[in-house]
């Protein structure tokens, strides 16, 4: 492992409370910002030591540990994971999935197959492509560009966080801090927890600052970070995460037999999943 511990995070609005003051809290570490899919690849390649990765990539790797108590989740509508469709979801024949995401892409496929009972052809929406130019019945858009997207040529705008909650009654976990095997976080573990604490205490200033950069309404950004996105990885979030993993295994989107393991600094949150399903 490199002397300087390398931390990877997403440069999206919903990540900002989790990396607030992190450069000061962990001066011995390097913070690298990238797309979710790129972070997962870099963690797997050993170019990062801990990263905020799509949760599906935790299960696909099977060797990471999760930093306890921290995640990016929703308990209903998420606003930043939207499936735009020209037709009702039960009629989708071809769907383009945002290349920047893997968890949301897996979620879209699960909902299409298990909730709407369709098996559309899958293609990719490149990171530099315009979603409204895609040649498909539907397009999945995530992150900040989902909050900007209108796509008037698409009749339906389907919030996948809302669809998941209505279907399962569970929260949905999109991303969490994953630690590469053999890496000792040391004081960085406490820095990640303190960054989250400070970030949640400064939602207003974060929203005001990021709204200017993103061209969004500051009030909207504040409500999004305060009321829409959830940052605590608790009992119900783990239940939703494990049910998502079960569905992903069923469709061949993740390998079976991967347990949820937490970094040594925390304890596994466990309990009977059946209570929530």
QUIRAVEN-V418942 format. One record per helix or strand. SS is the DSSP state (2 for helix, 1 for strand). FROM is the first residue (numbers start at 1). TO is the last residue. If there is no record, write none. Layout:
# QUIRAVEN-V418942
SS_FROM_TO ; SS_FROM_TO
This chain:
# QUIRAVEN-V418942
1_5_10 ; 2_13_18 ; 2_22_25 ; 1_29_34 ; 2_36_44 ; 1_50_54 ; 2_55_61 ; 1_65_66 ; 1_72_74 ; 1_81_85 ; 2_89_91 ; 1_94_98 ; 2_103_115 ; 1_121_125 ; 2_131_133 ; 1_138_142 ; 2_143_148 ; 1_156_159 ; 2_160_168 ; 1_172_179 ; 2_187_201 ; 2_203_214 ; 2_218_228 ; 1_229_230 ; 2_235_250 ; 1_262_262 ; 2_273_276
